[in-house]
Structures are given as structure tokens and as C-alpha cells.
Amino acid sequence: MLSESDKQAILRHIEPIAVVRNLRFQVESMEEGRCIAIVPKDDRFDGLYGAYHGGLLTTAADSIACLAVWTALGPDAHLTTADIHIRFLAACFSDATVDARVIKIGRSLCPVEVNIHDAEGAHVAVAQVTYFRLEKPV
């Protein structure tokens, strides 16, 4: 069970991260092994035809997946992205809800499944992100 103090520690840990501030992540819920966040669409960063830019959706998937791992290991765990694969299912023209669930906490690798939905609930992308556990900061 993830305590309220653990949640607050994770949120404090991400405050100085520029991408979190610039993309205005809004963490909706956290539980052990899972994080759900809203990542508002910003017209300044639209892709072709006014859709949410795919690179930013990928960044959101990567970032919220990391938060999901921290809910299991704590925010002091040192992680780096080892691999990311995203499949776009539909264009997203609204804020995105990013739902990341840890598949496994391994000794060195932590794979996470990520589902992204638009504001109306349409499934717009699915990703798998794998984190490598580092012994100390790089």
C-alpha cells in the first residue's frame, strides 16, 4: 500500500523536472505499481493537423511510467529508460490521460505498460517502457 507520505515524496521529487513543469502533468492517482496523470494538450506543441504531437505523448508515457515505478521502489530509486515502444491508435485532439502500470519489478529491469486515452475516453496510444535500475546516479 502506498502511503500518503510516499505519494507526497514522489510529487516533491518531480517538482524540479523541467518536462513535468512544461507539460503541466497533473497526477490524478498513485498506488503501488500504478500512476494515472492528465497531460494537458498545448496548442503551441501541436503536431500535424492540430493533433497532440506524438513525441510529446511518448514523453508523457515515459515520464508517467517512471512515476509508476517509483510508487513501487520509492523516489530515491535511480532509474533510466532502457527501452520504449509506442503504438499510436488514433489522433488525440484533447488532453491525454496516461495510465501506467508496472508489469514487474526486477533486479535490473522494470517493464511498464502504458495506455493513453483522450478526454472522451478513446484509446489513442499504447506503450511499453522498460526502466533500468541504476546503483547510483549517473
Secondary structure, DSSP 8 states (H G I E B T S, - for coil): ---HHHHHHHHHHHTT-HHHHHHT-EEEEEETTEEEEEE---GGGB-GGG-B-HHHHHHHHHHHHHHHHHHHH-TT-EEEEEEEEEEE-S---S-EEEEEEES---SSEEEEEEEEEETT--EEEEEEEEEEEESS--
